[in-house]
Amino acid sequence: MAIGQAPNDGWFGYAPFSLRPYNPGLNMDFYALGLLFLTVSTTVGAINFIGTVMTMRAPGMSLNRLPIFVYGTMTASFAAIFALPALTVGCAFLYLARTFHMHFFDAANGGSPLLWQHLFWILGHPWVYIIVLPAMGMISEIIPTFCRRPLVGYSYVALSTIATGLIGFGVWVHHMFATGLPQVSVSFFSGASFLITIPSAIAVFAWIATMWT
């Protein structure tokens, strides 16, 4: 930003607009390299969180007594480990395509712009839950504290947190419905997009019940 070369192809960096023939400055080079550093560091941080939760809990702190915030953070960390490599590969391909004229996303030379979209959204949609699950965990701690009573449905909220993280990997194509993918796959991802509302809503009903009772 200091030299006027900030990324300029949207936060999703769609190819071919992010390739050098259409975007000749350093803007998207900074985008690709910056995200490469971010994905590696975030993955390492996620491994650290999981290792801490699994091996350094207080005596007597079994998994079925963990705070929901910790469940949210651990689920988000597992999701990060499996989702971030797709963006790492995508950004590496983008940098190689821009710097060494490789054709990963160039349809005229055997590449596919859809490859970028898949790699990006395999991370881009689970990232929604990587962000929101720890935040929902915070609320699951704050409400019982100020209501002076335990969280209603603790086990269901813990399981719904994990389920949300898992199902979140089956919905990324709902960002790509206009790309001409087969209707069977579109139907599957539509169904998964409906399904994920169930576990992600359980916590909300638990919060209401905690305040109500």
C-alpha positions as CSV (number, residue, x, y, z in Angstrom):
1,M,0.0,0.0,0.0
2,A,2.9,2.4,0.7
3,I,4.0,2.2,-2.9
4,G,0.5,2.1,-4.4
5,Q,0.6,-1.6,-5.3
6,A,-2.0,-3.1,-3.0
7,P,-3.9,-6.2,-4.3
8,N,-6.5,-5.0,-6.8
9,D,-8.4,-8.0,-8.0
10,G,-10.9,-8.4,-5.2
11,W,-10.4,-10.4,-2.1
12,F,-11.1,-13.6,-4.1
13,G,-8.3,-12.9,-6.7
14,Y,-10.2,-14.6,-9.5
15,A,-8.1,-15.8,-12.5
16,P,-7.7,-14.9,-15.3
17,F,-8.1,-11.3,-14.1
18,S,-5.3,-11.8,-11.6
19,L,-2.9,-13.0,-14.2
20,R,-0.1,-10.8,-15.6
21,P,-1.7,-10.1,-19.0
22,Y,-4.7,-8.5,-17.3
23,N,-3.0,-7.2,-14.2
24,P,0.7,-6.3,-14.9
25,G,1.7,-4.6,-11.7
26,L,3.1,-6.1,-8.5
27,N,-0.3,-5.9,-6.9
28,M,-1.3,-9.5,-7.2
29,D,2.3,-10.7,-6.5
30,F,2.0,-9.2,-3.1
31,Y,-1.4,-10.9,-2.8
32,A,0.0,-14.3,-3.6
33,L,3.1,-14.0,-1.5
34,G,1.3,-12.4,1.5
35,L,-1.3,-15.2,1.6
36,L,1.4,-17.8,1.3
37,F,3.0,-16.5,4.5
38,L,-0.4,-16.2,6.1
39,T,-1.5,-19.8,5.3
40,V,1.8,-21.3,6.5
41,S,1.8,-19.3,9.8
42,T,-1.9,-20.0,10.5
43,T,-1.5,-23.7,9.9
44,V,1.4,-23.8,12.3
45,G,-0.7,-21.9,14.9
46,A,-3.6,-24.3,14.4
47,I,-1.3,-27.3,15.1
48,N,-0.1,-25.5,18.3
49,F,-3.7,-25.0,19.5
50,I,-4.6,-28.6,18.9
51,G,-1.5,-29.9,20.6
52,T,-2.2,-27.6,23.6
53,V,-5.8,-28.8,24.0
54,M,-4.9,-32.5,23.6
55,T,-1.8,-32.6,25.8
56,M,-1.8,-29.8,28.3
57,R,-5.3,-29.7,29.9
58,A,-5.6,-29.2,33.6
59,P,-5.9,-32.4,35.8
60,G,-9.5,-33.6,35.6
61,M,-10.3,-31.6,32.5
62,S,-11.7,-34.3,30.3
63,L,-12.9,-33.6,26.8
64,N,-16.6,-33.7,27.9
65,R,-15.8,-30.8,30.4
66,L,-14.0,-28.5,28.0
67,P,-15.4,-25.0,27.7
68,I,-17.4,-24.5,24.4
69,F,-14.9,-21.8,23.5
70,V,-12.2,-24.3,23.5
71,Y,-14.3,-26.7,21.4
72,G,-14.8,-23.9,18.9
73,T,-11.1,-23.0,18.8
74,M,-10.1,-26.7,18.4
75,T,-12.7,-27.3,15.7
76,A,-11.6,-24.2,13.8
77,S,-7.9,-25.3,14.1
78,F,-8.7,-28.7,12.6
79,A,-10.6,-27.0,9.8
80,A,-7.7,-24.6,9.2
81,I,-5.2,-27.5,8.8
82,F,-7.4,-29.2,6.1
83,A,-8.6,-26.0,4.4
84,L,-5.6,-23.8,4.2
85,P,-3.4,-26.1,2.0
86,A,-5.8,-25.5,-0.9
87,L,-5.2,-21.8,-0.8
88,T,-1.5,-22.3,-0.3
89,V,-1.4,-24.4,-3.5
90,G,-3.6,-21.9,-5.3
91,C,-1.4,-18.9,-4.3
92,A,1.7,-20.8,-5.3
93,F,0.2,-21.6,-8.7
94,L,-0.8,-17.9,-9.1
95,Y,2.7,-16.7,-8.3
96,L,4.3,-19.2,-10.7
97,A,1.8,-18.3,-13.4
98,R,2.5,-14.6,-13.0
99,T,6.3,-14.9,-12.6
100,F,7.2,-17.9,-14.8
101,H,4.3,-17.8,-17.3
102,M,2.9,-21.1,-16.3
103,H,-0.6,-21.9,-17.5
104,F,-2.5,-23.4,-14.5
105,F,-5.5,-21.0,-15.0
106,D,-5.1,-20.2,-18.7
107,A,-7.8,-22.0,-20.7
108,A,-6.1,-21.2,-24.0
109,N,-3.1,-23.3,-23.0
110,G,-4.8,-26.2,-21.3
111,G,-5.4,-24.6,-17.8
112,S,-8.7,-23.9,-16.1
113,P,-9.9,-20.7,-14.4
114,L,-12.2,-23.0,-12.4
115,L,-9.2,-24.6,-10.8
116,W,-8.5,-21.3,-9.0
117,Q,-12.2,-21.0,-7.9
118,H,-12.2,-24.5,-6.5
119,L,-8.9,-24.0,-4.6
120,F,-10.0,-20.7,-3.3
121,W,-13.4,-21.7,-2.1
122,I,-12.3,-25.0,-0.6
123,L,-10.7,-22.6,1.9
124,G,-13.0,-19.6,1.4
125,H,-16.1,-21.3,2.8
126,P,-14.7,-23.3,5.7
127,W,-13.0,-20.0,6.6
128,V,-16.4,-18.7,7.5
129,Y,-16.6,-21.3,10.3
130,I,-13.0,-21.0,11.2
131,I,-13.8,-17.4,12.1
132,V,-17.3,-17.8,13.6
133,L,-16.9,-21.0,15.7
134,P,-14.5,-19.5,18.3
135,A,-16.7,-16.4,18.4
136,M,-19.8,-18.5,19.0
137,G,-17.8,-20.3,21.7
138,M,-17.2,-17.0,23.4
139,I,-20.9,-16.3,23.5
140,S,-21.5,-19.8,24.9
141,E,-19.3,-18.8,27.8
142,I,-20.5,-15.2,28.3
143,I,-24.3,-16.0,28.4
144,P,-24.1,-18.7,31.1
145,T,-21.7,-16.5,33.2
146,F,-24.1,-13.5,33.3
147,C,-27.2,-15.7,33.6
148,R,-25.6,-17.5,36.6
149,R,-26.6,-20.9,35.3
150,P,-25.0,-23.7,33.2
151,L,-25.3,-23.6,29.4
152,V,-28.4,-25.5,28.3
153,G,-27.6,-28.5,26.1
154,Y,-23.8,-28.4,26.6
155,S,-23.2,-31.8,24.9
156,Y,-25.5,-30.8,21.9
157,V,-23.6,-27.5,21.5
158,A,-20.2,-29.3,21.6
159,L,-21.3,-31.8,19.0
160,S,-23.0,-29.2,16.9
161,T,-19.7,-27.2,16.9
162,I,-17.8,-30.2,15.5
163,A,-20.6,-31.0,13.0
164,T,-20.6,-27.5,11.7
165,G,-16.8,-27.7,11.1
166,L,-17.2,-31.0,9.3
167,I,-20.2,-30.1,7.1
168,G,-18.5,-26.8,6.3
169,F,-16.2,-28.7,3.9
170,G,-19.2,-29.8,1.8
171,V,-20.6,-26.5,0.8
172,W,-17.9,-24.5,-1.1
173,V,-19.5,-25.0,-4.5
174,H,-22.5,-22.9,-3.5
175,H,-20.1,-20.0,-4.4
176,M,-19.8,-21.4,-7.9
177,F,-23.4,-22.1,-9.0
178,A,-23.0,-19.9,-12.1
179,T,-20.0,-21.7,-13.5
180,G,-21.8,-24.5,-15.3
181,L,-20.9,-27.4,-13.0
182,P,-23.1,-30.6,-13.3
183,Q,-26.5,-30.3,-11.8
184,V,-25.9,-33.5,-9.7
185,S,-23.0,-31.8,-7.9
186,V,-24.9,-28.5,-7.6
187,S,-27.8,-30.4,-5.9
188,F,-25.4,-32.1,-3.5
189,F,-23.8,-28.8,-2.4
190,S,-27.3,-27.1,-2.2
191,G,-28.4,-29.9,0.2
192,A,-25.3,-29.5,2.3
193,S,-25.9,-25.8,2.4
194,F,-29.3,-26.4,3.9
195,L,-28.0,-29.2,6.2
196,I,-25.4,-27.0,7.9
197,T,-28.1,-24.7,9.2
198,I,-29.1,-27.3,11.7
199,P,-26.0,-27.7,13.8
200,S,-25.0,-24.1,13.4
201,A,-28.5,-23.1,14.8
202,I,-28.3,-25.4,17.9
203,A,-26.1,-23.0,19.8
204,V,-28.5,-20.2,19.2
205,F,-31.4,-22.1,20.6
206,A,-29.2,-23.2,23.6
207,W,-28.4,-19.5,24.2
208,I,-32.1,-18.6,24.2
209,A,-32.9,-21.5,26.5
210,T,-30.2,-20.6,28.9
211,M,-31.5,-17.0,29.2
212,W,-35.1,-18.2,29.3
213,T,-35.0,-20.8,32.0
